[in-house]
């Protein structure tokens, strides 16, 4: 299946918490872009769901945002490390806090 995105994604592993009502599940990013990210997790939300994300750029710099799950691939927890794309792709819908920090990180990664 061809990739429909025309936005450049950047491989970056960041720690995050996410959830439907509150950010209570731990996961990691695998790649990020200005418009979204891939979250590596065995605890996927259904496509179309709105989720809340607290993304740690550093211990003191947390980006809080809302996103919509565009697609998800659920695998057993013991297989997450073995399967290439186990998790979910999300599109950012709104920044609650830290938008400038997130955009600056994307720009730095794009410049490499």
C-alpha positions in Angstrom: 0.0 0.0 0.0 1.4 3.4 -1.0 2.1 6.0 1.7 -0.5 8.8 1.2 1.4 11.3 3.3 3.4 14.1 1.7 4.7 15.3 5.1 8.2 14.2 6.0 8.3 12.0 9.1 11.4 11.8 11.4 12.5 8.8 13.4 12.5 9.9 17.0 11.9 7.9 20.2 10.2 10.0 22.9 8.4 8.8 26.0 4.7 9.7 26.3 1.5 9.0 28.1 -1.8 8.7 26.3 -5.4 7.8 26.9 -9.0 8.4 25.9 -10.1 10.3 29.0 -6.8 11.0 30.6 -3.2 10.2 29.7 -2.6 7.1 31.8 -0.9 4.6 29.4 2.8 4.7 28.8 4.3 4.3 25.3 7.0 5.6 22.9 7.0 7.5 19.6 8.7 5.8 16.7 8.4 8.7 14.3 7.0 12.2 14.4 6.0 15.0 12.0 4.4 18.4 12.3 1.0 16.8 11.7 1.2 13.6 13.7 3.2 10.6 15.0 3.4 6.9 15.2 2.9 5.6 18.8 4.5 2.1 19.5 2.2 0.3 21.9 0.2 -2.9 22.5 -2.7 -0.7 24.0 -4.1 0.8 20.8 -7.2 2.9 20.7 -9.7 2.2 17.9 -9.3 4.2 14.6 -11.4 7.4 14.8 -10.9 7.8 18.6 -9.8 11.1 20.1 -6.9 10.6 22.5 -5.0 12.9 24.9 -1.2 12.8 24.8 1.5 14.1 27.2 4.8 13.9 25.2 8.0 14.3 27.1 10.6 16.3 25.1 12.6 16.4 28.4 11.9 15.9 32.1 10.7 19.5 32.4 9.3 20.1 28.9 6.0 18.2 28.4 3.9 18.8 25.3 0.2 18.2 25.8 -2.0 17.6 22.8 -5.1 16.0 21.4 -5.0 13.7 18.4 -7.2 11.4 16.3 -6.2 7.8 15.8 -6.0 7.3 12.0 -5.1 3.6 12.0 -4.1 1.0 14.5 -2.4 -2.4 14.5 -2.9 -4.4 17.7 -0.5 -7.2 18.5 0.0 -9.1 21.8 2.2 -7.3 24.3 5.0 -9.9 24.0 5.2 -9.3 20.3 5.4 -5.5 20.2 9.2 -5.5 19.9 9.2 -8.0 17.1 6.5 -6.6 14.9 7.7 -3.5 12.8 4.5 -1.4 13.1 2.7 -2.4 16.2 0.8 0.6 17.6 -1.1 3.5 16.0 -0.7 6.4 13.7 -2.3 9.6 15.1 -3.0 13.0 13.6 -2.6 16.0 15.9 -5.8 18.0 16.2 -5.0 20.5 18.9 -2.1 21.5 21.1 -3.0 22.3 24.7 0.5 23.2 25.7 4.0 23.2 24.2 3.2 23.7 20.5 6.3 25.9 20.0 8.6 23.3 21.6 7.1 20.5 19.4 7.4 22.5 16.2 11.0 23.5 17.1 11.9 19.8 17.6 10.4 18.9 14.2 12.3 21.8 12.5 15.6 20.6 14.1 15.0 17.0 12.9 14.1 18.3 9.4 17.3 20.3 9.2 19.4 17.1 9.7 
